[in-house]
Amino acid sequence: MSDEIALGYSGGYRAPCVRSPREAVHTDLTLTPVGGMAWSPDGTELALSASGMFGTLEMGVITLADCSWRVLTDTGPQGLSWSPDGTEIAVDDKVVSANDGQVVRDFGHGGSHPSWHPDGDLIAFTAPDGIRVVAADSGAPDPGQLLIPGGHRPSWSPDGTRIAYGTGLRAAHAAADGSGEVLLPEMFSYPDQVGWSPDGQRLTFVGSVDHPEAGEILGGACVTVTLDGELDQMPLSSQCNGMALRPPHEPDPTPDMTLVYLYRKNDLAAPPSWHNSGNQTLWHVELGHAWPATPDPSLLPPEACGPGWAVQIDWTTNLARHHVPHQISRERSTNILGWGTVVQAARHHSLEYLVDVPDCP
């Protein structure tokens, strides 16, 4: 999974740092995307909403630099959009603080799926009669101005000169004033979450594709298309709930880290070592280099009980936090971190060296 695209699918999300708040690792979770996702304008944070993330329907923000979470709302909004300065997020018919989720403004129009204009002055949203726009700093209540009758789920282009949306069973885009509508070909239907690539040269959406090469209609596909309707990419051909392409961003920070990987020894009687390591699972991440590391024993997986367990402790550099692999397999040579380029030092210990290992039930 590339860190330049976040995907929602039937089983949850594939996105940088997606993890349970009860775990110290990032992984694909069994979550249900319910209200979309959106990158911050600088590409350093990802807002998303899901059912099951924290046991309820909520929206949170991931900071990629340290894979930390913060919860903003205790409801799952239908659509969300960051302000151009990254300080606020439009959710449904409200604007909330991107820092703590406090409601900044409530427009009171009852709309959904907002899109913040890149100039910062307007918010477009889905109303019962079509796409309306309201001043971003307007007070409540404000029904806004009808821009595109019958349109839904709008998205402004990165330069603000056009707007993409769904209309009937088709995806479309038009000038910022709603004129000059361009309909995508009928091979794309039931569009949902129509959006833009960061360069403004492609449209993204979730929908059905009557794919000529596949010889069938692919439902629930994540696709990108050119502005004149040529199929560009299909990151997911089915079961897609949404996608968000990461905007241009500064290089991701690569702090010094101490990574602790848990594994079961292949030969239980032999000492811990790389050559005696079964599949490794990330257990703990600590910023900076430390001997010994200080993982939380309460985060041990249930199967880590009794004798035969060990850890590999790696000192890393030149590695972004959200690139840290969750699973490493020596046998299959997958996700192995480069010695000397990424891993600066490493040690193997029995698990008992770090924590009291519980007896197996």
Summary of the structure (lengths in Angstrom):
residues: 361
radius of gyration: 23.2
end to end distance: 36.9
largest distance: 74.6
contacts: 1186
relative contact order: 0.11
helix: 3%
strand: 49%
